[in-house]
Amino acid sequence: PTCESIEQKSDLAFCIAQLKMNDKCVKILNDAAKLYRDALFDDDVFKTFSTMISKARKVLSKPESKQLLDEWEAKVDSFSSAGKEDAAASSKATKAKVKASRRGRKSKRSVLQEVNA
């Protein structure tokens, strides 16, 4: 099963955040980053993952764990910024499409008016 909406993804991120953070949890979340990368554009989801990272920083003490945590944090940050750029581009494209369709209607109207005159 997959999440259909961003609300479901946000709810799932919240549930994952309730887990106790340890080395294994961080490793699994780091390895599975591609599975939730599309949800990180949302501010709520990103804040939840940032909270998980800060919680893990307090608990983990091994140097290799901290290195893995830094790697995971870098992934989350890059996926979030890329997702926000994609969302902004998508929004801009949608607005341009609407604007172009309006221009198309106006030109058809003006052509019809010229024909009727």
N, CA, C and O of each residue as an XYZ file, in Angstrom:
468
protein
N       0.825     -1.200      0.000
C       0.000      0.000      0.000
C       0.869      1.263      0.000
O       1.954      1.294      0.581
N       0.375      2.268     -0.648
C       1.086      3.543     -0.704
C       0.197      4.649     -0.171
O      -1.026      4.519     -0.117
N       0.829      5.726      0.216
C       0.094      6.893      0.694
C      -0.412      7.673     -0.513
O       0.343      7.949     -1.445
N      -1.675      8.020     -0.491
C      -2.283      8.736     -1.597
C      -2.141     10.250     -1.454
O      -1.980     10.949     -2.454
N      -2.199     10.758     -0.237
C      -2.188     12.205     -0.037
C      -1.042     12.610      0.883
O      -0.442     11.781      1.568
N      -0.761     13.889      0.878
C       0.312     14.406      1.726
C      -0.080     14.309      3.198
O       0.790     14.211      4.063
N      -1.381     14.335      3.493
C      -1.828     14.181      4.877
C      -1.478     12.794      5.407
O      -1.052     12.648      6.553
N      -1.659     11.787      4.573
C      -1.303     10.422      4.974
C       0.200     10.306      5.200
O       0.641      9.648      6.142
N       0.980     10.942      4.339
C       2.433     10.908      4.489
C       2.863     11.637      5.757
O       3.785     11.201      6.447
N       2.205     12.728      6.054
C       2.495     13.476      7.274
C       2.155     12.646      8.511
O       2.913     12.621      9.481
N       1.013     11.971      8.467
C       0.610     11.108      9.585
C       1.598      9.966      9.786
O       1.944      9.629     10.918
N       2.048      9.374      8.691
C       3.009      8.281      8.771
C       4.350      8.768      9.333
O       4.973      8.077     10.139
N       4.791      9.952      8.911
C       6.032     10.524      9.438
C       5.905     10.777     10.938
O       6.853     10.554     11.691
N       4.745     11.237     11.366
C       4.520     11.457     12.797
C       4.630     10.149     13.563
O       5.249     10.098     14.626
N       4.035      9.098     13.029
C       4.087      7.787     13.697
C       5.521      7.265     13.781
O       5.923      6.714     14.806
N       6.285      7.434     12.717
C       7.682      7.002     12.724
C       8.470      7.799     13.754
O       9.372      7.261     14.396
N       8.140      9.063     13.914
C       8.851      9.921     14.873
C       8.618      9.473     16.310
O       9.401      9.816     17.195
N       7.568      8.723     16.554
C       7.277      8.264     17.905
C       8.166      7.092     18.330
O       8.214      6.749     19.511
N       8.866      6.482     17.379
C       9.760      5.371     17.696
C      10.980      5.869     18.457
O      11.379      7.026     18.324
N      11.563      4.993     19.250
C      12.806      5.341     19.932
C      13.930      5.310     18.910
O      14.066      4.350     18.153
N      14.719      6.348     18.894
C      15.815      6.437     17.936
C      17.023      5.657     18.437
O      17.458      5.826     19.576
N      17.557      4.803     17.571
C      18.793      4.088     17.865
C      19.552      3.906     16.553
O      19.108      4.366     15.501
N      20.705      3.229     16.624
C      21.535      3.052     15.433
C      20.777      2.358     14.302
O      20.847      2.774     13.145
N      20.063      1.310     14.649
C      19.346      0.536     13.651
C      18.255      1.368     12.984
O      18.078      1.302     11.768
N      17.536      2.136     13.765
C      16.463      2.977     13.251
C      17.021      4.021     12.266
O      16.459      4.233     11.192
N      18.112      4.656     12.642
C      18.726      5.672     11.781
C      19.225      5.030     10.485
O      19.064      5.596      9.404
N      19.831      3.849     10.601
C      20.335      3.160      9.406
C      19.189      2.822      8.456
O      19.309      3.016      7.247
N      18.092      2.325      8.988
C      16.951      1.958      8.158
C      16.339      3.195      7.500
O      16.015      3.174      6.313
N      16.184      4.263      8.268
C      15.611      5.492      7.709
C      16.531      6.100      6.648
O      16.061      6.649      5.652
N      17.828      6.000      6.865
C      18.790      6.507      5.889
C      18.739      5.674      4.610
O      18.725      6.223      3.508
N      18.711      4.368      4.756
C      18.682      3.479      3.592
C      17.366      3.591      2.812
O      17.351      3.407      1.595
N      16.291      3.885      3.491
C      14.971      3.956      2.857
C      14.582      5.381      2.470
O      13.406      5.646      2.217
N      15.523      6.282      2.421
C      15.221      7.695      2.155
C      14.507      7.898      0.824
O      13.678      8.799      0.698
N      14.819      7.072     -0.167
C      14.176      7.238     -1.474
C      12.673      6.961     -1.411
O      11.928      7.395     -2.289
N      12.228      6.247     -0.389
C      10.808      5.925     -0.264
C       9.967      7.099      0.217
O       8.771      7.166     -0.068
N      10.581      8.019      0.941
C       9.816      9.154      1.448
C      10.325     10.488      0.915
O       9.906     11.542      1.394
N      11.210     10.461     -0.056
C      11.786     11.697     -0.575
C      10.744     12.602     -1.199
O      10.892     13.823     -1.148
N       9.685     12.042     -1.794
C       8.666     12.854     -2.440
C       7.773     13.598     -1.450
O       7.036     14.501     -1.845
N       7.829     13.235     -0.179
C       6.991     13.894      0.826
C       7.726     15.024      1.548
O       7.105     15.796      2.279
N       9.024     15.126      1.353
C       9.818     16.083      2.123
C       9.650     17.538      1.675
O      10.180     18.440      2.324
N       8.933     17.780      0.591
C       8.672     19.158      0.195
C       7.688     19.823      1.159
O       7.681     21.045      1.304
N       6.872     19.022      1.805
C       5.882     19.533      2.748
C       6.578     19.947      4.046
O       7.398     19.204      4.585
N       6.241     21.137      4.539
C       6.905     21.670      5.737
C       6.662     20.806      6.969
O       7.573     20.620      7.776
N       5.452     20.276      7.128
C       5.153     19.443      8.301
C       5.980     18.161      8.302
O       6.522     17.762      9.333
N       6.071     17.527      7.151
C       6.851     16.291      7.044
C       8.333     16.590      7.291
O       9.014     15.851      8.002
N       8.816     17.670      6.702
C      10.228     18.037      6.884
C      10.531     18.342      8.354
O      11.568     17.932      8.875
N       9.625     19.062      9.017
C       9.831     19.364     10.442
C       9.842     18.092     11.285
O      10.615     17.974     12.236
N       8.984     17.148     10.930
C       8.943     15.881     11.656
C      10.260     15.132     11.509
O      10.789     14.606     12.488
N      10.790     15.082     10.296
C      12.070     14.397     10.087
C      13.216     15.165     10.755
O      14.148     14.552     11.274
N      13.154     16.475     10.747
C      14.175     17.271     11.450
C      14.135     17.003     12.945
O      15.178     16.949     13.597
N      12.943     16.835     13.485
C      12.793     16.494     14.898
C      13.387     15.126     15.191
O      14.053     14.934     16.208
N      13.140     14.167     14.288
C      13.721     12.831     14.467
C      15.249     12.900     14.460
O      15.905     12.219     15.249
N      15.806     13.706     13.586
C      17.262     13.835     13.496
C      17.827     14.449     14.765
O      18.838     13.975     15.285
N      17.186     15.500     15.272
C      17.691     16.129     16.499
C      17.538     15.198     17.698
O      18.383     15.189     18.593
N      16.455     14.412     17.715
C      16.269     13.432     18.786
C      17.361     12.363     18.732
O      17.885     11.944     19.764
N      17.690     11.935     17.531
C      18.729     10.910     17.370
C      20.105     11.454     17.765
O      20.927     10.720     18.312
N      20.354     12.723     17.493
C      21.643     13.332     17.874
C      21.860     13.276     19.388
O      22.984     13.086     19.852
N      20.791     13.443     20.143
C      20.894     13.422     21.600
C      21.180     12.018     22.127
O      21.825     11.863     23.164
N      20.704     11.004     21.421
C      20.785      9.626     21.904
C      22.054      8.907     21.431
O      22.676      8.170     22.196
N      22.429      9.120     20.184
C      23.545      8.379     19.596
C      24.890      8.983     20.010
O      25.061     10.202     20.026
N      25.833      8.109     20.342
C      27.131      8.607     20.800
C      28.312      8.042     20.007
O      29.404      8.607     20.060
N      28.121      6.948     19.279
C      29.215      6.349     18.527
C      29.596      7.240     17.344
O      28.722      7.838     16.717
N      30.890      7.334     17.034
C      31.317      8.156     15.895
C      30.713      7.697     14.558
O      30.326      8.522     13.730
N      30.638      6.365     14.355
C      30.061      5.885     13.095
C      28.564      6.185     13.021
O      28.027      6.389     11.932
N      27.892      6.213     14.166
C      26.464      6.572     14.202
C      26.287      8.036     13.849
O      25.359      8.403     13.127
N      27.175      8.867     14.358
C      27.081     10.300     14.054
C      27.351     10.557     12.573
O      26.734     11.437     11.972
N      28.268      9.797     11.988
C      28.551      9.945     10.570
C      27.328      9.543      9.740
O      26.973     10.221      8.776
N      26.698      8.450     10.118
C      25.481      8.003      9.438
C      24.360      9.028      9.605
O      23.594      9.277      8.674
N      24.272      9.606     10.773
C      23.260     10.622     11.045
C      23.497     11.876     10.202
O      22.549     12.473      9.691
N      24.759     12.271     10.060
C      25.084     13.420      9.207
C      24.703     13.148      7.751
O      24.185     14.022      7.057
N      24.969     11.922      7.306
C      24.616     11.526      5.945
C      23.103     11.577      5.749
O      22.619     12.073      4.731
N      22.358     11.063      6.729
C      20.897     11.068      6.651
C      20.356     12.499      6.646
O      19.444     12.823      5.886
N      20.921     13.341      7.492
C      20.473     14.735      7.556
C      20.728     15.439      6.221
O      19.889     16.213      5.760
N      21.866     15.177      5.608
C      22.169     15.779      4.312
C      21.162     15.322      3.255
O      20.716     16.122      2.433
N      20.808     14.039      3.279
C      19.814     13.523      2.335
C      18.466     14.210      2.533
O      17.836     14.653      1.573
N      18.035     14.293      3.787
C      16.738     14.904      4.083
C      16.722     16.366      3.631
O      15.745     16.821      3.038
N      17.790     17.092      3.908
C      17.859     18.497      3.497
C      17.843     18.648      1.981
O      17.133     19.497      1.443
N      18.628     17.823      1.295
C      18.686     17.951     -0.165
C      17.357     17.538     -0.806
O      16.903     18.181     -1.753
N      16.734     16.471     -0.298
C      15.444     16.049     -0.841
C      14.372     17.113     -0.591
O      13.507     17.345     -1.435
N      14.440     17.748      0.563
C      13.464     18.777      0.891
C      13.609     19.977     -0.043
O      12.622     20.464     -0.593
N      14.829     20.446     -0.216
C      15.022     21.615     -1.085
C      14.681     21.284     -2.534
O      14.093     22.109     -3.234
N      15.042     20.090     -2.991
C      14.700     19.686     -4.358
C      13.182     19.564     -4.516
O      12.623     19.967     -5.536
N      12.535     19.016     -3.519
C      11.081     18.879     -3.575
C      10.369     20.216     -3.573
O       9.365     20.389     -4.263
N      10.880     21.162     -2.802
C      10.279     22.500     -2.789
C      10.474     23.199     -4.123
O       9.580     23.904     -4.591
N      11.643     23.010     -4.744
C      11.886     23.592     -6.069
C      10.946     22.966     -7.095
O      10.403     23.669     -7.947
N      10.751     21.654     -7.020
C       9.843     20.972     -7.940
C       8.411     21.443     -7.750
O       7.684     21.651     -8.722
N       8.005     21.613     -6.490
C       6.645     22.072     -6.206
C       6.443     23.496     -6.724
O       5.388     23.821     -7.269
N       7.459     24.340     -6.550
C       7.372     25.715     -7.045
C       7.302     25.737     -8.570
O       6.523     26.500     -9.142
N       8.101     24.914     -9.227
C       8.084     24.839    -10.687
C       6.738     24.316    -11.192
O       6.211     24.804    -12.191
N       6.192     23.328    -10.498
C       4.892     22.782    -10.872
C       3.795     23.831    -10.735
O       2.920     23.951    -11.593
N       3.856     24.581     -9.656
C       2.878     25.645     -9.434
C       2.995     26.720    -10.511
O       1.989     27.204    -11.030
N       4.218     27.081    -10.835
C       4.453     28.093    -11.861
C       3.955     27.606    -13.220
O       3.359     28.376    -13.974
N       4.194     26.334    -13.536
C       3.736     25.765    -14.799
C       2.215     25.744    -14.878
O       1.639     26.023    -15.929
N       1.569     25.415    -13.767
C       0.109     25.393    -13.737
C      -0.459     26.790    -13.977
O      -1.414     26.960    -14.734
N       0.142     27.789    -13.322
C      -0.314     29.173    -13.519
C      -0.110     29.609    -14.965
O      -0.974     30.270    -15.540
N       1.024     29.245    -15.554
C       1.294     29.603    -16.941
C       0.306     28.928    -17.884
O      -0.127     29.525    -18.869
N      -0.044     27.697    -17.584
C      -0.998     26.962    -18.418
C      -2.373     27.623    -18.362
O      -3.042     27.767    -19.385
N      -2.790     28.024    -17.159
C      -4.076     28.699    -17.004
C      -4.065     30.026    -17.748
O      -5.028     30.375    -18.432
N      -2.972     30.760    -17.608
C      -2.836     32.060    -18.268
C      -2.872     31.885    -19.787
O      -3.509     32.672    -20.487
N      -2.198     30.869    -20.290
C      -2.182     30.617    -21.731
C      -3.569     30.221    -22.235
O      -3.980     30.633    -23.320
N      -4.279     29.431    -21.455
C      -5.627     29.039    -21.887
C      -6.556     30.243    -21.889
O      -7.454     30.331    -22.726
N      -6.352     31.161    -20.974
C      -7.169     32.391    -20.967
C      -6.857     33.238    -22.190
O      -7.761     33.787    -22.819
N      -5.570     33.343    -22.527
C      -5.189     34.100    -23.725
C      -5.795     33.463    -24.967
O      -6.239     34.159    -25.880
N      -5.810     32.151    -24.992
C      -6.395     31.443    -26.129
C      -7.879     31.729    -26.271
O      -8.381     31.884    -27.384
N      -8.575     31.800    -25.160
C     -10.013     32.107    -25.187
C     -10.250     33.531    -25.669
O     -11.160     33.783    -26.458
N      -9.426     34.463    -25.189
C      -9.597     35.861    -25.589
C      -9.395     36.022    -27.083
O     -10.133     36.755    -27.741
N      -8.396     35.338    -27.618
C      -8.148     35.481    -29.050
C      -9.298     34.873    -29.854
O      -9.667     35.406    -30.900
N      -9.864     33.771    -29.379
C     -10.999     33.181    -30.076
C     -12.192     34.124    -30.036
O     -12.909     34.277    -31.025
N     -12.397     34.751    -28.894
C     -13.505     35.705    -28.759
C     -13.304     36.876    -29.708
O     -14.234     37.295    -30.398
N     -12.084     37.401    -29.737
C     -11.846     38.548    -30.606
C     -12.010     38.162    -32.064
O     -12.495     38.967    -32.860
N     -11.616     36.943    -32.437
C     -11.811     36.465    -33.814
C     -13.296     36.364    -34.115
O     -13.742     36.777    -35.186
N     -14.069     35.815    -33.176
C     -15.511     35.698    -33.382
C     -16.157     37.070    -33.502
O     -17.065     37.252    -34.313
N     -15.714     38.023    -32.724
C     -16.264     39.373    -32.796
C     -15.944     40.018    -34.140
O     -16.777     40.718    -34.716
N     -14.724     39.776    -34.635
C     -14.348     40.336    -35.919
C     -15.177     39.708    -37.050
O     -15.563     40.393    -37.998
N     -15.440     38.427    -36.943
C     -16.218     37.731    -37.964
C     -17.658     38.227    -37.948
O     -18.253     38.425    -39.007
N     -18.224     38.429    -36.764
C     -19.604     38.879    -36.629
C     -19.772     40.338    -37.035
O     -20.879     40.743    -37.391
N     -18.723     41.132    -36.994
C     -18.836     42.564    -37.289
C     -18.899     42.862    -38.765
O     -18.994     44.025    -39.156
